[in-house]
Amino acid sequence: MQLLELYEPVPQGYQDDKQDNSVIHTDDTRKTRLTLDRLNKLRIMNDVRKLEHEQKLDKVTDQYKVPAAAEGL
């Protein structure tokens, strides 16, 4: 969890407690079924994570790129 998530609403594609209504019991060792709904949520979460990573890389490259004044030297 990130600090900003406490103050901003949850973006689309993130898992929230309202959607997670599954309860796993310790005496139940069976695997949960992987449904198309869950696969779709996982795909959306992966797309959001990939987009955020690309945005983070863009910010980092902007921060550490060579200044325009130093390029001409």
Secondary structure by P-SEA (a helix, b strand, c coil): cccccccccccccccccccccbbbbccccccccccaaaaaaaaaaaaaaaaaaaaaaaaaaaacccccccccc
